[in-house]
């Protein structure tokens, strides 16, 4: 009986600890997910005007794309030349870059199609990393390839989608990350 009450106290303590820590955790919000194609030895360019801490994730669906990021005083068209970029990720898999809050805006992104593949298809995810009180404003997200420019505006439809996504993430007032943390701790307590 003593072991059972000790387990209950430990369980309640861990639950409270998780719930308290979840209120101070950072939020990650997907701002945009864009798919594109780039041919070998060519670049697709994007301009990001979002402020704050941003994570850029480039997933090569087919082929191999590399990611180059620049600030406006360095270059508007970053390439693999070290003088034209501030950050780069050139893996053969998922490329991830974290843009610090102090980077000058707009941020210029270059996606390079590796020469080992004729065509590379990719998904570019832009994630806002913020703490709960911080606000960001996305005015324009542009893509340029050759002379063509595409714009994606943050309009009311996107706001409605973001609200629905936040509702799904929040289950009974508890973020899913907190639930996952709780399950992880329970598994560790039970099996270790």
Backbone bond lengths (Angstrom), bond angles and torsions (degrees), N, CA, C in turn:
res aa  C-N    CA-C-N  psi(-1)  N-CA   C-N-CA  omega(-1)  CA-C   N-CA-C  phi
1 X - - - 1.443 - - 1.524 110.98 -
2 X 1.305 117.08 -36.43 1.453 121.77 179.34 1.529 111.04 -65.50
3 X 1.325 117.27 -41.19 1.459 120.94 177.97 1.522 111.10 -64.18
4 X 1.333 116.38 -37.23 1.460 120.55 -179.93 1.525 111.02 -64.84
5 X 1.331 118.40 -43.92 1.463 120.46 179.91 1.528 110.71 -70.51
6 X 1.319 117.62 -33.47 1.460 120.70 175.43 1.523 110.18 -63.51
7 X 1.326 116.10 -42.19 1.463 120.39 177.17 1.529 110.65 -62.69
8 X 1.334 118.02 -42.60 1.468 121.50 178.71 1.521 111.21 -62.20
9 X 1.325 117.47 -43.57 1.468 120.90 179.00 1.528 110.78 -63.51
10 X 1.323 116.25 -42.91 1.466 120.46 178.24 1.519 110.38 -63.10
11 X 1.308 116.17 -43.13 1.458 121.62 179.78 1.534 110.84 -61.29
12 X 1.322 117.73 -46.75 1.469 121.72 -179.67 1.527 109.97 -65.49
13 X 1.328 117.46 -41.61 1.459 121.27 178.18 1.532 110.93 -59.69
14 X 1.319 116.80 -46.14 1.465 120.74 179.63 1.523 111.17 -64.20
15 X 1.313 117.32 -39.88 1.460 120.92 178.66 1.523 110.99 -62.35
16 X 1.324 117.60 -45.84 1.466 121.36 178.54 1.524 110.36 -63.82
17 X 1.311 117.38 -42.56 1.464 121.80 178.97 1.524 111.28 -59.18
18 X 1.310 116.58 -43.52 1.467 120.97 179.65 1.519 110.98 -65.76
19 X 1.315 117.58 -45.24 1.465 120.66 -178.64 1.521 111.76 -64.85
20 X 1.322 117.82 -39.06 1.460 120.98 178.35 1.519 110.50 -68.12
21 X 1.332 117.57 -42.84 1.467 120.03 -178.68 1.520 111.85 -69.04
22 X 1.332 118.14 -26.81 1.464 119.96 -178.77 1.517 112.15 -70.73
23 X 1.327 118.19 -23.96 1.462 119.74 -179.27 1.517 111.56 -72.92
24 X 1.328 117.80 -21.23 1.462 120.08 179.60 1.523 112.46 -103.82
25 X 1.317 117.66 7.34 1.464 119.73 -177.84 1.522 110.84 -78.33
26 X 1.323 115.77 160.31 1.449 121.85 179.00 1.518 110.77 -80.73
27 X 1.335 115.42 151.86 1.453 121.49 177.26 1.517 108.69 -104.36
28 X 1.314 116.45 140.76 1.455 122.16 174.31 1.511 107.40 -117.52
29 X 1.326 116.50 121.31 1.457 121.43 -177.59 1.520 108.78 -121.18
30 X 1.320 115.89 125.70 1.458 121.08 176.78 1.523 108.46 -73.25
31 X 1.334 116.59 114.75 1.464 120.96 179.52 1.519 111.29 -84.51
32 X 1.316 115.60 -45.80 1.465 120.63 -178.17 1.517 110.21 -148.77
33 X 1.312 114.76 147.54 1.455 122.10 171.30 1.522 105.98 -133.74
34 X 1.314 115.87 113.21 1.461 121.41 -173.26 1.521 109.01 -121.66
35 X 1.315 116.33 134.02 1.460 120.47 174.87 1.520 108.39 -103.06
36 X 1.318 115.58 146.88 1.454 120.00 -179.90 1.510 111.59 -156.05
37 X 1.323 113.79 173.50 1.463 122.02 178.66 1.520 107.53 -132.71
38 X 1.331 115.93 138.20 1.457 121.22 175.04 1.528 107.49 -135.61
39 X 1.333 115.93 137.01 1.465 119.63 179.69 1.529 109.79 -84.99
40 X 1.334 115.80 165.45 1.466 120.12 -175.13 1.528 111.13 -60.44
41 X 1.322 115.34 143.78 1.469 124.57 179.79 1.523 113.70 62.12
42 X 1.321 119.37 17.79 1.464 123.10 178.02 1.521 110.30 -120.73
43 X 1.339 114.28 165.69 1.460 121.63 179.59 1.522 110.41 -120.60
44 X 1.312 115.88 147.51 1.461 123.48 163.48 1.517 105.43 -112.25
45 X 1.334 116.76 136.31 1.457 120.36 -176.12 1.521 111.03 -116.15
46 X 1.316 114.60 143.57 1.456 122.70 177.83 1.517 108.83 -133.06
47 X 1.320 115.79 150.14 1.452 122.19 175.81 1.519 108.18 -119.50
48 X 1.312 116.70 127.00 1.457 122.20 -178.67 1.518 108.92 -118.13
49 X 1.336 116.34 122.83 1.455 120.50 -177.79 1.516 113.30 -105.85
50 X 1.300 118.06 6.83 1.459 122.41 -179.08 1.519 110.90 -67.53
51 X 1.314 116.55 139.70 1.462 121.61 177.83 1.524 110.12 -97.81
52 X 1.315 115.81 162.23 1.459 120.99 176.28 1.515 112.14 97.31
53 X 1.319 114.74 -167.21 1.463 121.40 179.34 1.522 109.06 -80.31
54 X 1.322 116.41 123.95 1.465 122.40 -176.24 1.530 108.56 -128.60
55 X 1.319 115.67 139.85 1.465 121.03 170.65 1.515 107.90 -111.93
56 X 1.314 115.90 134.28 1.459 121.77 178.66 1.519 107.11 -114.36
57 X 1.324 115.65 125.24 1.460 121.07 -179.13 1.520 108.20 -120.32
58 X 1.316 116.25 122.19 1.459 122.61 178.61 1.523 108.14 -113.14
59 X 1.328 115.62 117.10 1.462 121.50 -179.69 1.522 108.21 -110.10
60 X 1.322 116.88 118.29 1.466 121.28 176.49 1.525 107.88 -80.96
61 X 1.333 115.84 107.47 1.466 120.61 -179.73 1.529 110.00 -72.68
62 X 1.328 115.29 -43.25 1.461 122.28 179.16 1.525 106.48 -143.66
63 X 1.310 117.99 130.22 1.458 120.68 -176.48 1.516 110.46 89.80
64 X 1.349 115.73 -154.44 1.462 120.77 -178.65 1.517 109.77 -143.67
65 X 1.321 116.45 113.36 1.463 122.20 176.84 1.523 108.86 -106.71
66 X 1.333 116.63 144.39 1.455 122.81 176.58 1.520 108.49 -117.44
67 X 1.332 116.17 152.99 1.459 122.20 -172.89 1.527 110.87 -117.43
68 X 1.337 116.05 130.32 1.463 123.30 177.28 1.524 108.48 -128.39
69 X 1.345 116.94 136.36 1.462 122.18 -176.26 1.521 108.80 -127.83
70 X 1.344 115.04 139.15 1.457 120.42 -179.61 1.522 110.76 -137.96
71 X 1.329 114.42 155.73 1.457 121.69 171.36 1.530 107.94 -95.11
72 X 1.341 117.92 161.08 1.468 119.76 -173.97 1.529 114.93 -60.87
73 X 1.314 118.90 -30.68 1.463 120.03 -178.98 1.532 112.39 -79.63
74 X 1.333 117.79 -8.77 1.467 121.66 177.99 1.525 110.30 -94.97
75 X 1.341 117.10 -59.06 1.465 121.35 -179.37 1.521 109.98 -167.53
76 X 1.326 115.79 146.34 1.465 121.18 174.83 1.523 110.79 -90.09
77 X 1.327 116.96 -11.50 1.462 122.36 179.35 1.532 109.05 -135.06
78 X 1.344 116.73 79.92 1.467 119.06 -179.23 1.526 111.87 -65.19
79 X 1.320 115.38 140.72 1.466 122.20 178.05 1.528 107.86 -130.01
80 X 1.336 116.42 -168.53 1.461 120.07 176.95 1.519 112.20 -77.14
81 X 1.344 118.62 -4.87 1.464 122.29 174.53 1.538 108.01 -70.40
82 X 1.338 118.24 121.89 1.474 120.94 -176.03 1.529 114.69 -56.64
83 X 1.329 117.90 -22.74 1.461 120.34 179.11 1.525 112.88 -76.32
84 X 1.336 118.03 -8.41 1.466 120.43 -174.33 1.526 114.05 -109.93
85 X 1.321 119.01 -2.75 1.461 119.23 -179.68 1.524 111.33 -134.19
86 X 1.336 114.63 157.47 1.469 121.75 175.69 1.524 111.37 -102.07
87 X 1.331 115.72 -37.46 1.461 122.21 179.39 1.515 108.77 -132.79
88 X 1.326 116.58 150.01 1.464 120.10 177.61 1.511 110.30 -151.29
89 X 1.334 115.14 151.47 1.455 122.05 173.37 1.517 107.14 -139.17
90 X 1.329 116.01 120.72 1.465 120.43 -173.94 1.521 110.95 -129.59
91 X 1.314 115.91 49.41 1.460 119.86 179.23 1.523 109.73 -81.93
92 X 1.309 115.97 171.42 1.469 121.03 174.52 1.522 110.81 -92.49
93 X 1.313 117.36 8.00 1.461 121.49 -179.20 1.509 110.59 -130.16
94 X 1.308 115.79 -124.35 1.462 121.88 -178.89 1.523 108.57 -86.15
95 X 1.330 116.09 127.57 1.464 121.82 178.38 1.525 108.51 -101.53
96 X 1.333 116.43 127.56 1.461 121.18 -178.83 1.521 108.64 -129.61
97 X 1.330 115.69 130.03 1.460 121.45 174.05 1.521 108.77 -129.57
98 X 1.329 115.73 140.53 1.457 121.81 177.35 1.525 107.63 -108.56
99 X 1.314 115.61 120.31 1.461 121.69 -177.87 1.521 108.58 -93.03
100 X 1.334 117.60 120.83 1.460 119.49 179.90 1.529 111.83 -69.06
101 X 1.306 114.87 158.38 1.463 122.00 -178.43 1.532 111.48 -62.15
102 X 1.310 117.50 -31.99 1.457 121.20 -174.72 1.530 113.96 -82.44
103 X 1.334 119.19 -4.87 1.468 120.80 176.56 1.524 109.42 -58.68
104 X 1.338 116.09 136.85 1.465 120.03 177.87 1.517 109.81 -69.48
105 X 1.318 116.30 142.13 1.458 122.15 -179.98 1.517 109.53 -106.15
106 X 1.316 119.43 151.66 1.453 127.29 -0.01 1.527 111.34 -73.54
107 X 1.320 114.42 159.06 1.461 122.35 176.57 1.521 107.28 -99.00
108 X 1.319 116.69 135.83 1.465 121.35 -179.14 1.526 109.31 -106.80
109 X 1.323 115.34 129.10 1.459 121.96 -179.45 1.516 109.48 -112.48
110 X 1.315 116.47 134.80 1.459 121.93 173.71 1.516 108.99 -120.25
111 X 1.322 116.46 126.59 1.461 121.36 177.15 1.518 107.35 -111.02
112 X 1.323 115.21 118.91 1.458 122.50 -174.05 1.523 110.51 -102.77
113 X 1.328 115.76 132.24 1.462 121.40 174.44 1.514 109.81 -86.65
114 X 1.318 116.98 113.25 1.467 121.83 -177.40 1.531 110.27 -61.30
115 X 1.350 117.75 141.25 1.471 121.05 -175.71 1.530 114.88 -67.38
116 X 1.313 118.59 -10.69 1.465 119.62 -179.37 1.534 112.60 -78.13
117 X 1.332 117.46 -6.06 1.470 121.83 178.50 1.526 109.24 -131.83
118 X 1.326 117.08 135.97 1.472 121.15 178.39 1.526 111.21 -60.87
119 X 1.319 115.92 -47.91 1.468 122.34 -178.43 1.523 108.33 -131.02
120 X 1.315 115.99 138.40 1.460 121.42 174.74 1.517 108.34 -121.37
121 X 1.324 116.21 126.35 1.463 120.16 173.35 1.527 107.64 -104.48
122 X 1.324 115.62 143.06 1.459 119.74 -173.77 1.520 110.69 -144.67
123 X 1.318 113.90 163.79 1.462 122.61 170.04 1.518 106.75 -122.82
124 X 1.324 115.53 129.47 1.456 122.18 179.65 1.525 107.89 -111.51
125 X 1.333 116.67 116.40 1.463 121.83 178.88 1.521 109.08 -108.31
126 X 1.331 115.63 131.62 1.455 122.38 176.40 1.521 106.91 -111.38
127 X 1.330 116.11 120.51 1.457 121.03 -175.90 1.519 109.59 -119.67
128 X 1.318 115.11 130.36 1.458 121.75 176.24 1.520 107.96 -88.35
129 X 1.311 116.37 124.22 1.464 122.15 176.16 1.516 107.01 -107.24
130 X 1.317 116.79 113.68 1.459 118.79 -176.64 1.512 110.59 -141.89
131 X 1.320 114.65 157.69 1.448 117.37 168.13 1.521 107.14 -91.60
132 X 1.322 118.86 162.79 1.456 121.43 -166.65 1.523 115.81 -54.85
133 X 1.329 120.20 -30.80 1.450 120.28 -176.62 1.513 114.78 -88.34
134 X 1.317 117.43 -6.28 1.455 121.18 -173.47 1.522 111.03 -88.86
135 X 1.332 117.43 136.50 1.457 120.90 179.65 1.519 109.84 -116.53
136 X 1.332 115.03 148.33 1.451 121.90 179.38 1.513 108.94 -127.65
137 X 1.314 116.56 155.44 1.454 121.17 179.56 1.518 108.79 -130.82
138 X 1.312 116.55 114.67 1.460 121.59 177.33 1.515 107.58 -100.35
139 X 1.316 117.36 109.64 1.456 120.68 -179.09 1.514 112.43 -91.52
140 X 1.331 116.72 -42.54 1.457 118.89 -173.55 1.513 109.90 -154.28
141 X 1.284 115.61 138.84 1.456 122.06 174.82 1.507 105.55 -129.19
142 X 1.327 117.73 116.66 1.458 121.48 -173.19 1.517 111.21 -117.04
143 X 1.317 114.94 152.00 1.458 121.71 173.01 1.517 107.61 -125.41
144 X 1.320 116.50 134.42 1.453 120.48 176.98 1.520 108.35 -126.71
145 X 1.319 117.32 128.00 1.463 121.31 170.66 1.515 105.60 -137.64
146 X 1.321 115.65 115.63 1.456 119.28 -173.43 1.520 108.64 67.74
147 X 1.340 117.20 -126.15 1.456 121.61 179.91 1.520 112.80 -99.12
148 X 1.318 116.82 -0.24 1.458 121.16 -175.73 1.526 110.22 -89.17
149 X 1.325 116.66 134.90 1.454 121.89 176.69 1.516 109.14 -123.91
150 X 1.328 115.99 130.92 1.456 121.19 176.87 1.515 107.80 -115.52
151 X 1.318 116.64 140.79 1.454 121.10 178.25 1.515 109.78 -122.24
152 X 1.302 114.98 141.54 1.453 121.28 173.95 1.517 106.18 -125.25
153 X 1.316 116.94 114.94 1.457 120.98 -178.67 1.515 110.57 -95.02
154 X 1.312 115.76 147.54 1.456 121.80 175.94 1.523 107.37 -85.07
155 X 1.338 117.23 90.63 1.454 121.22 -175.33 1.520 111.29 -103.59
156 X 1.341 116.15 -171.62 1.455 121.53 -176.59 1.521 112.20 -63.09
157 X 1.346 118.22 -32.94 1.461 120.52 178.93 1.523 110.68 -62.13
158 X 1.339 116.52 -41.79 1.461 119.83 178.70 1.522 110.96 -65.86
159 X 1.353 117.57 -37.41 1.454 120.59 177.81 1.521 110.72 -61.82
160 X 1.341 116.46 -41.70 1.461 120.72 179.40 1.527 110.79 -65.00
161 X 1.327 117.12 -41.03 1.467 121.25 177.92 1.522 110.19 -63.66
162 X 1.350 117.18 -42.78 1.462 120.45 179.52 1.523 111.40 -62.98
163 X 1.355 117.54 -39.59 1.459 120.74 178.39 1.519 110.95 -63.09
164 X 1.341 117.09 -43.19 1.463 120.47 178.97 1.525 110.61 -64.52
165 X 1.338 117.40 -39.62 1.466 120.72 179.20 1.522 110.63 -64.49
166 X 1.338 117.34 -40.51 1.454 120.28 178.84 1.522 110.97 -64.54
167 X 1.342 117.42 -35.20 1.458 120.60 178.31 1.520 110.74 -66.15
168 X 1.321 117.65 -38.03 1.462 120.90 179.05 1.522 110.18 -68.15
169 X 1.324 116.76 -40.28 1.459 121.11 -178.42 1.522 110.89 -66.29
170 X 1.321 117.51 -31.19 1.446 122.32 -176.21 1.526 109.79 -95.24
171 X 1.320 117.88 105.16 1.459 123.41 -177.09 1.524 108.62 -105.55
172 X 1.312 117.94 112.10 1.464 123.90 -178.73 1.526 111.45 54.82
173 X 1.319 117.20 36.21 1.456 120.83 179.31 1.515 114.09 78.88
174 X 1.329 117.75 5.30 1.468 121.78 -179.34 1.526 108.30 -117.41
175 X 1.332 118.66 119.27 1.466 120.03 177.87 1.527 111.33 -60.06
176 X 1.327 116.04 146.62 1.461 120.71 -178.19 1.524 112.45 -60.22
177 X 1.336 117.61 -31.06 1.463 119.97 177.69 1.525 110.26 -62.00
178 X 1.324 117.25 -38.34 1.464 120.92 178.14 1.518 110.97 -65.85
179 X 1.324 115.99 -40.50 1.461 119.90 178.21 1.524 109.70 -62.84
180 X 1.329 116.21 -43.42 1.464 119.85 178.59 1.531 110.86 -62.48
181 X 1.335 117.44 -42.80 1.464 120.97 177.50 1.522 110.72 -59.66
182 X 1.312 115.82 -42.79 1.460 121.14 179.71 1.528 110.99 -62.07
183 X 1.317 117.37 -47.51 1.465 121.62 179.21 1.525 110.37 -60.92
184 X 1.327 116.79 -40.91 1.461 121.32 179.16 1.527 111.28 -61.26
185 X 1.322 116.75 -43.27 1.468 120.47 179.73 1.523 110.49 -66.45
186 X 1.322 117.11 -41.60 1.466 120.84 178.72 1.528 110.20 -59.85
187 X 1.316 116.25 -44.58 1.466 119.98 179.24 1.523 110.65 -61.95
188 X 1.330 116.51 -42.39 1.461 119.78 179.25 1.522 111.53 -64.49
189 X 1.331 117.31 -41.36 1.461 121.12 -179.69 1.524 110.53 -65.78
190 X 1.321 116.95 -40.96 1.458 120.63 -176.75 1.523 113.05 -72.78
191 X 1.320 117.48 -33.97 1.459 119.78 -172.27 1.523 114.66 -108.20
192 X 1.291 118.59 -2.10 1.473 119.76 179.04 1.499 112.43 -110.81
